[in-house]
């Protein structure tokens, strides 16, 4: 029997967290009964949020302050959540005709299987180095800064952790990589694969992690600026 996820009215900047919270709330009993794992609910929320990002941000360029309402049916079978994407309906409160919204929804839904089968393609750009020798990189998606990576080099290996807020909030916990001689080049060529190991989280958690990483070099840069002025 299909169930329906309804986000209610929510600002566009908060839809990802709302989708995740609603889905966990609706499936709480199945999780407690052992019929569903938390990671499957998180995976499904992340999958839907990736599609919503493509529609709302990439296609419609909705502002974070705009109001949206999302409705979609889903089924739970054999411990797996399946979105019934032909039921997906999105409403946007701003000067966007519903016809334009529907026009943006259709191609994404039709290509959902192909889109979700591909890893999210990120790029990286070195942002700086902390006073302890850790390296900080900006993570980009479609040329937008969407996250940060903290890298600790260790003789041909490196410990990597970080987070992104878009197209779906992800947290990369402590991962060890072997990069050979050129760390920058390795990250440039492998960031998509590295981030494929990240887990879906709430946006506020991803934002907190990104802020903490960026603060490491911002504090250092501020200190260097004060020394130059002195």
N, C-alpha and C positions, 0 to 999 in steps of 0.2 A: 504494500500500500504506500503510494508516494506521500511524502511530507512536503510542506512548503516552508521555505525560508523567506521571511519578510523582514527587511531591514528597518522598516518604518522610515520616517523622515530623518535624514542625517546629513550633516555637512559633508561635502565631497572629500574633504581632507580626512574624514574619520570613517569612511565606509568600510575600509579594510578591517579595522578593529571591531566594528559593529557586526560585520558578517561572521567573523571568527567567534565573537561572544555568543551571538544568537545560535550558531550551529552547535557550539559546546553545550549551551543551555538546553536545546531541544533534544540532544542525544545523551544527556547526563545519565539517564536510567540505563541505557544500553551499555554505556561505559562501565557503570557500577556492576552491571550483570556480567561483564566480561565478554559481551557480544561485539564490542568495538574497542579498539585501542586509541588512546589519546593521539598517538602519532598519525593515525588514519584520519581523524577529525581535523587535525592541524593540516595534513596534506591536502584534504579536500577544500578546506578554507583557502589555502594558498593557491590552489588551482583556480578556484572561482575568482579570487582577487586578481590573479594574473589576467584573466579574460576581462574583468571589469576595468582594469587599468588600461588595457588596449582600447576599450570602447570609450571610457570617460576622458582619459588623459590624451592618448595618442590620436584618437579619431575626433572627439568632440572638443578637446582642449578645455574641459571644464575647470573653472577656478576652484581652489580649495574651499572658498567661502560659499560656493553655490550649494543648493540643497538637492539631494537625490533620494530616490526611493527605489529599492531593488526587491524584486520578487522572483523566485525560481523554485521549481519542484526538484526533489531528489529522492532516490531510493537507497535503502541499505540492504545489501545482500551479501551473505557469506563474509561479513566483516569488512565490506568495502562500500564506500559511498559513491554513488553515481549520480551526476547532475543530469537532469532532463532539460537540456539546454534549449529545446524548442519551446519551453515554457518561460524562458528568461524574459522579464519585462523590466525596463529601466525608465524611470521618469526623472526629468531634470527640470528644476525650477530656475529658469532664467530665460532670456529671449532666444530660446532654441525651439523651433517647431517640432512637434512630436514626430512628424514625418522624417525630419533630419536625424533624430535619435534612432528611429527604427531603421533608417538607412545605414547607420553606423553599426547597429547591432547585428544585422543580417549577415554581412560578410565575415564577421568575427565568429559568430556561431557556426556558420557553414565550414569555416576553416579551423574550428576549435581543436579537432583531433590532431591535425598537422601542427598547429601552433604549440599545443601542450606536449607534443612528442619531442620538440626541440628544447635544448637547454637554453636558459636565458643568457643572451650574449652581452656580457659586460666588458668594459675596457678599464684600464687603470692608468693613473698618472701620479708620479711621485710628488708628494707634497712637502716632505721634510724629514728631519731626523731628530729624535728626542735626545736629551742629555745623557741617556743611558745606552745610546747606540741603536735603539729600535728605529725602524723605518716606518713612515706613515704614507699610505697611498690613498688617493681619492678613487672611489669606484664610480664609474659612469655607466649610464644606460641611455641610449639615444642622445648622446652628447650632454646629458644633464648629470650633475653631481647627485648621486643617490645614496652614497654610503662611504665607508672608510675601512681601511685594512691596516692592521698593525702587524709588522713583520719583524721577527727577531732572528737575524742570521746566525748560523752555528756551523762554520766550516763545511760548506757545501750543502748543508741542510738549513732549513728555516722553520720556525714555528709561526704559524699564521692564524690570526683571528680577526673578526670584524663583523660588519652588519651592513645591510642595505634596507632602505625604506620603500623602494619601488623596484619593479612593478608590483611586487608583493613583498611584505616585510620578511626578511630572512636574517638569521643569526648564524654566523660561522664560528663554531666553537674551536678549541685548540686543535689545529691540524698541522702535521709535520710534512714538509715537502723536501725533495732533493732537487736542487736547481742547477748543479754544476758550477760553471764559472760566472755567468752573467745573470744575476738575480732579476734585474729590471726586465731583461728580455724574456726570461722564463715566465714572470708574472704576466707580462703583456700577452704572451702566447697561450697561457694556461688559466687565466683568471676565470673564464667561463666554467671550465672543468672543476676548478677549486671551489667556486661558489655553488656548484651542483651538490656539494656535500653539506650545504647549510640547511638549517631547519626553519620551518615557518614559525613566526612568533607574532605577538601583537606589535603594532606600529610603534607604540610608545616605548616598548622595550628596545626595538631596533634604533629608534631615535636617540635613546639614552646612551646606547653603546657607541653610536657614531659621535655623539657630543663628547663622550669621555676620551675617545681616541684623538679627535681633532684638538681637544683642549691640551693634549700633551705637547703639541708643537706650537699652539697659540701662546701658551705661557712662556715657552722658550723664546719665541720671536719677540714677545713683549719685553722680556728681560734684556734681550740684545739691543732693542731699540732704546731702552732706558740707558744702557751703558754708552751707546753712541752719543746720546744727547748730553750725558755727563762729560 
